């Protein structure tokens, strides 16, 4: 799955909008592995939030940066900024 600037997911094969299925609705491409990457990015952002609450902004920033490399989102960009602006 590819993501546009707003994080909207699309099929990497035909660019059809993601509809929440493990198979592309247009071309039938298998999207499971890519869905797992998006889920992993979500978990990394959750970890970053938890670390930030615990006062560890340095590790939180590393976690959110890893998430953004997997699946960049506007929420992730905001979380990156918050981590960068928060002293450890």
C-alpha positions as CSV (number, residue, x, y, z in Angstrom):
1,X,0.0,0.0,0.0
2,X,1.2,3.4,-0.8
3,X,0.3,6.5,1.2
4,X,-0.4,10.0,-0.2
5,X,0.6,13.1,1.7
6,X,-2.4,12.7,4.1
7,X,-1.7,9.1,4.8
8,X,-4.5,7.7,2.6
9,X,-3.6,4.2,1.6
10,X,-3.7,2.9,-1.9
11,X,-2.7,-0.3,-3.7
12,X,1.0,-0.2,-4.8
13,X,0.1,-2.1,-8.0
14,X,-2.8,-0.1,-9.4
15,X,-3.2,2.8,-6.9
16,X,-6.8,1.9,-6.1
17,X,-8.0,3.4,-2.8
18,X,-7.6,1.0,0.1
19,X,-10.9,-0.4,1.2
20,X,-9.9,-2.4,4.3
21,X,-9.6,-5.7,2.6
22,X,-6.5,-8.0,2.4
23,X,-7.0,-8.0,-1.4
24,X,-7.1,-5.0,-3.7
25,X,-10.7,-4.4,-4.8
26,X,-9.5,-3.4,-8.3
27,X,-6.5,-5.6,-9.3
28,X,-6.6,-8.4,-6.7
29,X,-3.1,-7.8,-5.3
30,X,-2.4,-9.3,-1.9
31,X,-2.1,-6.5,0.6
32,X,-1.5,-8.5,3.8
33,X,2.2,-7.8,4.2
34,X,1.7,-4.1,3.7
35,X,-1.2,-4.0,6.1
36,X,1.1,-5.5,8.7
37,X,3.6,-2.7,8.1
38,X,0.8,-0.1,8.7
39,X,-0.2,-2.0,11.9
40,X,3.4,-2.0,13.1
41,X,3.7,1.7,12.5
42,X,0.6,2.2,14.6
43,X,2.1,0.2,17.4
44,X,5.3,2.2,17.2
45,X,3.3,5.5,17.5
46,X,1.5,4.0,20.5
47,X,4.9,3.1,22.1
48,X,6.1,6.7,21.4
49,X,3.0,8.1,23.2
50,X,3.6,5.8,26.2
51,X,7.4,6.8,26.3
52,X,6.5,10.4,26.1
53,X,4.1,10.1,29.1
54,X,6.9,8.4,31.0
55,X,9.2,11.4,30.3
56,X,11.5,9.7,27.8
57,X,11.2,12.0,24.8
58,X,14.4,10.7,23.2
59,X,13.2,7.1,22.9
60,X,9.7,8.4,22.0
61,X,11.1,10.4,19.1
62,X,13.1,7.3,17.9
63,X,9.9,5.2,18.0
64,X,7.8,7.7,16.1
65,X,10.5,8.2,13.5
66,X,10.6,4.5,12.9
67,X,6.8,4.5,12.6
68,X,7.0,7.4,10.1
69,X,9.5,5.4,8.0
70,X,7.0,2.6,7.8
71,X,3.8,4.6,7.2
72,X,4.0,8.4,7.3
73,X,0.9,10.1,8.7
74,X,0.0,13.7,9.7
75,X,-0.6,12.4,13.2
76,X,2.9,10.9,13.2
77,X,4.4,14.2,12.0
78,X,2.7,16.0,14.9
79,X,3.9,13.5,17.4
80,X,7.5,13.9,16.0
81,X,7.3,17.6,16.6
82,X,6.0,17.1,20.2
83,X,8.8,14.7,21.0
84,X,11.4,17.0,19.6
85,X,10.0,19.9,21.6
86,X,9.8,18.0,24.9
87,X,12.9,17.8,27.0
88,X,14.0,14.3,28.2
